[in-house]
């Protein structure tokens, strides 16, 4: 399935989801310009350079979210840009504005502004998050059906000092405003908590949640979780490029699973595992029993999501293989 040497750009290419997007794009015959903050950091590049097709069709570029115009070289000549670069951390050491919000918001605008200057760019696909969906003005109840029309209210995230949620919400909002003002064909993907095998050599935030669960801890103090597989999320990104009629936002998230169900799968690997089952008052970000409408992402051809059991198993196998547990 060769794509006639079409050139696409992936920002933040060494990240968890981005690495999978690069892998799929190379497998489908695209030429990929990948941006990395430090292309000389072998930890960030070795796994990308080892991908099938990388020798022939992958080029690495140095770029920094906060450096105006630093994406120009990577985006020049590209047909589509995937903007996945954004910091992911839940706790901020000193300054949320500097550590999370500026790189997320200014970085997004920096990339989009460059796209307006490069005439070859037809479409921009931005990786947002369910974090930008799940804290609307009215608290979500178990009968609510969440779809693409739900937006997090930034003042709620700010009031609760949920800085990561705020950064994703403000960055997505800024992207939509800029895209409308500049006639950019923008598509946004909003995945939930992403798990599944890792290609990069270090632990990222969402997979670290599984490591905590493997240790018997319950990082979100909740009985219910939702996970979505990184391979499904990456495929949704690629389908958003390959589907001419794709538009707007796409939510992609898995079904509700209980701590007991997670424990059962993880017990195969850790027979004496017992995950703390706390039944404290759960905050609304943790009350995940609302329903999620996936009709829109199915229209991209993502008909079957990977079962959570499979994702959990593959995550553990991948962590063991990379000696991360």
C-alpha positions in Angstrom: 0.0 0.0 0.0 2.4 2.7 -1.1 1.5 6.3 -0.7 3.5 7.5 -3.6 6.2 9.0 -1.4 3.7 11.4 0.3 5.7 13.4 2.9 4.1 13.9 6.4 5.5 15.4 9.6 5.1 14.1 13.1 6.0 16.4 16.0 7.3 15.1 19.3 8.0 11.8 17.4 9.8 10.1 20.2 6.7 10.1 22.4 4.5 7.1 23.2 1.6 7.7 20.7 3.8 9.5 18.2 6.3 6.6 17.9 3.4 4.3 17.0 2.1 6.9 14.5 5.5 7.0 12.8 5.6 3.2 12.8 2.2 2.9 11.0 3.0 5.7 8.6 6.3 4.0 7.6 4.5 0.6 7.2 2.0 2.3 4.9 4.7 3.8 2.6 4.8 7.4 3.7 8.0 9.5 4.0 8.1 10.8 7.6 9.7 14.0 8.9 10.0 13.5 12.6 10.7 16.3 15.0 12.6 15.7 18.3 13.9 18.2 20.8 17.3 16.6 20.7 18.0 14.3 17.7 21.4 13.4 19.3 19.8 11.8 22.3 20.0 8.1 21.4 17.3 7.2 24.0 14.9 9.3 22.0 15.9 8.2 18.5 17.2 4.6 18.4 13.7 3.0 18.6 12.5 5.2 15.7 15.6 4.5 13.5 15.0 0.8 14.1 11.5 0.8 12.6 10.7 -0.9 9.3 11.2 1.6 6.5 13.1 4.1 8.7 16.3 3.8 6.7 14.6 4.7 3.5 11.9 7.1 4.6 12.4 8.6 8.0 14.2 11.9 8.6 14.8 13.4 12.0 14.6 17.2 12.6 15.5 19.2 15.7 12.6 21.4 16.9 11.4 23.0 20.1 7.8 23.8 21.0 8.7 27.2 22.4 11.1 28.2 19.6 9.3 30.3 17.0 9.7 28.9 13.5 11.8 25.9 14.6 9.4 23.5 12.9 9.7 25.1 9.5 12.4 22.8 8.1 10.5 19.7 9.2 7.1 20.9 7.8 8.5 22.2 4.5 7.1 20.0 1.6 4.7 18.1 3.9 1.2 17.2 2.9 -0.1 16.6 6.5 1.3 17.5 9.9 0.6 15.4 13.0 1.1 17.6 16.1 1.5 15.2 19.0 4.3 17.0 21.0 3.0 18.2 24.4 4.3 17.7 27.9 2.5 15.0 29.9 2.7 15.2 33.7 0.1 15.3 36.4 2.2 16.9 39.1 4.1 20.1 38.4 7.2 20.8 40.3 7.1 24.6 40.4 5.3 26.5 37.8 2.4 25.0 35.8 2.5 27.9 33.3 6.1 27.3 32.4 6.1 23.5 32.6 2.8 22.6 31.0 0.6 25.4 29.7 3.1 27.4 27.6 4.6 24.4 25.8 1.2 23.0 25.1 -0.5 26.2 24.0 2.3 28.2 22.5 3.8 25.0 21.0 0.5 24.2 19.2 0.2 27.8 17.8 3.8 27.7 16.8 3.3 24.6 14.7 0.0 25.8 13.3 1.5 29.1 12.3 4.2 27.4 10.5 1.6 25.2 8.7 -0.1 28.4 7.4 3.2 29.5 5.8 3.9 26.1 4.0 1.6 25.9 1.0 2.0 22.1 0.7 0.2 21.4 4.0 -3.4 20.3 3.4 -4.4 19.0 6.8 -3.2 19.2 10.4 -4.1 16.5 12.9 -3.6 17.4 16.6 -3.5 14.9 19.5 -5.6 16.3 22.3 -7.0 14.2 25.1 -10.2 13.2 26.9 -8.9 15.6 29.5 -10.2 18.3 27.2 -13.7 16.7 27.1 -14.5 15.3 30.5 -14.8 18.2 32.9 -17.7 20.2 31.4 -19.6 22.8 33.5 -22.1 20.3 34.7 -20.7 17.2 36.5 -21.0 14.0 34.4 -23.4 11.3 35.7 -23.4 7.6 35.0 -26.2 8.1 32.4 -24.5 10.8 30.5 -23.4 9.9 27.0 -20.1 11.8 26.2 -19.5 12.8 22.6 -17.5 15.3 20.6 -19.7 18.2 21.7 -18.4 18.0 25.3 -15.6 20.4 26.3 -13.8 20.8 29.6 -14.5 24.1 31.3 -11.0 25.6 31.9 -12.1 27.4 35.0 -13.1 24.1 36.6 -9.7 22.6 35.8 -7.9 25.7 37.1 -10.0 25.8 40.2 -9.0 22.3 41.0 -5.3 22.9 40.1 -5.6 20.1 37.4 -2.8 21.6 35.3 -2.4 18.9 32.8 -6.2 18.9 32.1 -6.0 22.7 31.8 -3.0 22.6 29.4 -4.7 20.1 27.1 -8.0 22.1 27.2 -6.4 25.5 26.5 -4.2 24.0 23.7 -7.1 22.4 21.9 -9.2 25.6 22.3 -6.3 27.7 20.9 -5.9 25.3 18.0 -9.6 25.5 17.0 -9.6 29.3 17.2 -6.4 29.6 15.2 -7.6 27.1 12.6 -10.9 28.9 12.1 -9.1 32.2 11.7 -6.6 30.8 9.2 -8.8 28.3 7.3 -6.7 25.3 8.4 -8.3 21.9 7.8 -7.8 20.8 11.4 -8.7 17.4 12.9 -8.4 16.7 16.7 -8.2 13.3 18.3 -9.2 12.9 22.0 -7.9 9.6 23.4 -8.5 8.5 26.9 -5.8 6.9 29.1 -3.6 5.2 26.5 -1.9 1.8 27.3 -0.5 -1.0 25.2 3.0 -2.0 24.1 5.7 0.7 24.2 8.3 1.3 21.4 10.4 3.8 23.3 12.8 2.7 26.1 11.4 4.8 29.0 8.2 4.8 31.0 5.6 7.3 30.0 2.8 8.7 32.2 -0.1 6.5 31.1 1.8 3.2 31.1 3.2 4.1 34.5 -0.4 3.8 35.8 -0.2 0.1 34.8 3.1 -0.3 36.7 1.4 1.2 39.8 -1.5 -1.2 39.4 1.1 -4.1 39.0 2.5 -3.1 42.4 -0.9 -3.3 44.0 -1.4 0.4 44.1 -4.5 2.3 42.9 -3.2 5.5 41.5 -6.5 7.2 40.9 -8.2 5.8 44.1 -11.1 4.5 42.0 -12.9 1.3 41.3 -13.3 2.0 37.6 -10.9 2.7 34.9 -11.0 3.1 31.1 -8.1 2.4 28.8 -7.6 2.7 25.1 -4.9 0.9 23.1 -2.1 2.9 21.7 -2.3 0.9 18.4 -6.0 1.9 18.0 -5.1 5.5 18.8 -2.3 5.6 16.3 -4.4 4.0 13.6 -7.2 6.6 14.2 -4.6 9.3 13.5 -3.5 7.7 10.3 -7.1 7.1 9.2 -7.8 10.8 9.9 -5.1 11.5 7.3 -6.5 9.0 4.8 -10.2 9.8 5.1 -10.9 12.9 2.9 -14.2 13.6 4.7 -12.7 13.5 8.2 -13.4 16.6 10.2 -13.6 18.1 13.7 -12.9 16.1 16.8 -12.8 12.3 17.4 -13.2 10.8 20.8 -11.5 7.4 21.2 -11.8 5.6 24.6 -12.3 2.1 25.9 -15.1 0.6 28.0 -15.3 0.8 31.8 -13.3 -1.9 33.6 -13.3 -2.5 37.3 -10.2 -2.8 39.5 -11.2 -6.5 40.0 -11.2 -7.2 36.2 -7.8 -5.5 35.9 -6.4 -7.5 38.8 -7.6 -10.7 37.2 -5.6 -10.1 34.0 -2.5 -8.9 35.9 -2.6 -11.9 38.2 -1.6 -14.1 35.2 1.8 -12.4 35.5 1.8 -11.5 39.2 0.0 -14.4 41.0 -0.2 -12.8 44.4 -1.3 -9.4 43.3 -3.9 -7.6 45.4 -4.8 -4.1 44.2 -6.0 -1.7 46.9 -9.7 -1.4 46.4 -10.6 1.9 48.0 -14.2 3.1 48.1 -13.6 6.7 49.1 -15.5 9.6 47.6 -14.3 9.7 44.1 -13.8 13.0 42.4 -15.6 13.6 39.1 -12.5 13.2 37.0 -12.3 9.7 38.5 -15.9 8.8 38.2 -15.6 7.1 34.8 -18.9 5.3 34.6 -20.4 7.8 32.1 -21.0 6.4 28.6 -18.9 7.3 25.6 -20.2 7.6 22.1 -17.7 6.2 19.6 -19.8 6.5 16.4 -17.7 9.2 15.0 -14.3 7.4 15.3 -16.0 4.3 13.8 -16.8 6.3 10.7 -13.0 6.5 10.2 -12.9 2.7 9.9 -11.9 2.0 13.5 -14.7 -0.5 14.0 -13.2 -2.8 16.6 -11.2 -1.5 19.5 -8.6 -3.8 21.0 -10.1 -5.5 24.1 -8.8 -4.1 27.4 -7.6 -7.5 28.4 -5.4 -7.7 25.4 -4.0 -4.2 25.9 -3.2 -4.9 29.5 -1.4 -8.2 28.7 0.5 -6.6 25.8 1.5 -3.7 28.1 2.9 -6.0 30.7 4.8 -8.2 28.2 6.3 -5.0 26.6 7.3 -3.7 30.1 9.0 -7.0 30.9 10.8 -7.1 27.5 12.1 -3.5 28.1 13.1 -4.4 31.7 10.8 -1.6 33.0 9.2 -3.8 35.7 
